[in-house]
Structures are given as C-alpha cells and as structure tokens.
Amino acid sequence: MAVTIKDVAKKAGVSISTVSRVINKSKPVSPEIRKKVLEVIDELGYRPNEIARTLVTKKSYLIGLIVTDISNPYIAEMVRGVEEIGKMYNYDVLLCSTYGDKAAEMKYMQLLNRKQVEGIILISDELRGEIKEKVKEIKIPFVYLSRYTYEKDYPTVTINYLDAAYEMTNYLISLGHKNIAYLGNKGEENSLSELMLKGYKKAIKENDKRSEIIYLAKGKKIEHGYNVAKEILDKNSDVTAIFCSNDELAIGVINYFHDNNIKVPEDISVTGCGDIKIASILRPKLTTIREPFYDIGAVAIRRIIKELKGEKVEEKDIILPFKIEKRDSTKKLK
C-alpha cells in the first residue's frame, strides 16, 4: 500500500497540515520540525500526490515545450538547454513534437493548457495567427524561438542576424573577395533571411567596387541549396564567394560543387549560418555564423521562470552573442 501524508504525520508526530507546509513550502515551519518531517519522508519513501499538490499550491512545476522535430540537431540542442535549466529550478518539461504538422501545434497548445503547465516555449518556423490567439487566451508566460522568422509582439531569444550577416560579409571582403553572392530563401513573412540580406547589402554598400549578387532558393533545405548553385555560377561566373543564410543551403551548394569538380575553397569560398553539428564534420569544414542553440533554450526557460517568480524580466527580445567560426571552406585571395 502506498505511503500517505497521514502516515508521515503520524510517524513524525505532527499534524497533516504541518507536513503539507514542509512539502509545499507554503508557510514557515521551525528548522527542527522541518528536519524531522523530511527524515520521515525519506525513511518511508513518501511521494506527494502531484495533482493534489497542484491544487494546493496553484503550481504544477511544468513547462510545455512544442518543437517541429526533435531529431533536428539544432532543436535537440535547444531542448537540452531548456531541460537542464528546468531541472536546476525543479521544473519538469513536457515535450511535444509536431513533425511539421501545423495542426498539431494547436492540438498541443490545448493539451498543455489542460495539463496546467505554467509556461510554454514554441520552437517553430513560423508563428501562425491561431497560435497567437491561443497564447492570448491562456495567459501564461510564452516564448517563441525560430531560426527563420521573427515576431515583434512575442518574447524571443535570438542573435542579431543583421549584424551577423554584416560581419560575415565583411570577413569575406577582408579575404579579398570582390564578387560575393548572397543566397537566402523565399521565406515566410518576417523572414530572418531578409534581415540577413540587409546586413549583406550594408557591407557591400560600404565597400566600393563591389555589387550586390542576390539569389533566393525555393526553400531552406540542403536540396534547395544544391538546386540553385548551378544557376549562380552560370549567371555569375566571376563569383568567388557565396554567403548562405543557413548551413543547410551552404551544404547543398558544397555538395553540388563536389559533384561537378568545383573545389571549395580553392575555386570558390562558401559560408553559412547556424553552426549545426554537421558544419564542423563536413569536408571542408564550413565557415559559418555560430548560433548558441543550447544557450537560446536555456535563456528561454530562465525567462519564463523569472516571470513566474515575479522577478524583473529582461527586454522582450533577448539578444545573445554570435561568433564567426572561421574554418576551411573559405580562402584568402592573393
């Protein structure tokens, strides 16, 4: 038979309400009594009824996390950050993976609300209107994370993509490249690729004798980069460097060049953004903008926990530092 709170109270020689205060930290209890109750709890192996505890404390110590696909390496890193920081503050994470099914996002929002989570983190390519309405309805702390779109009205944790693209373009210019192509994707509204394009244009404009060379792939996956690489060289044979808005596009470009005996970086330099795990395994290793995925997840849940505790919360948008990882896919021109 399971040990009950009544058993603990009897063994410790205190009232049931005193045991409840110790467990829930709801009211002050003398150090001696607290020590005695905790010792009995440990001795009897008592585990509180979480549902009853939630009703008493009005806290579930649960954070909901909705992701597009947990198998995606950068999402896995974000999830690890969320989970590890959650454990530090005694919060459990309920993980829901939609596998790209947009309807599933709403389904999980409703499910997490029924589970009485105290906050929700959504990692998704875009924030749809019905999800925004649901966030307003449930009125709990919410953070939106994305590598591809930004939202002005909802808290997020990210890097400054405009500055990152500006810095990467200037790095290529410092290597002596004059004809630098930018490869982005035809993204959703509020696309981060558009912000990166602005950073690229800013760097090009500040340097005389250079012109903008812009291409937009039909998507953001490896195959989309592969498919547009031929077009770039056919129309701009003097291009010496290609800056891609994400690592997947860059890997696609490099794969196309490999299949067509074009050497990277001897014949052309290629850079990306993200620093997903394969970027440092690829040959040549990819020069890219490092996004701190683990830190993004960690800071996202920390923001929610601060809000729940009534602590001062940072600005709505938390901007983390990025880094240019200089590897083997770029070459200095003579």
Summary of the structure (lengths in Angstrom):
residues: 334
radius of gyration: 25.5
end to end distance: 79.5
largest distance: 85.6
contacts: 1120
relative contact order: 0.12
helix: 46%
strand: 17%
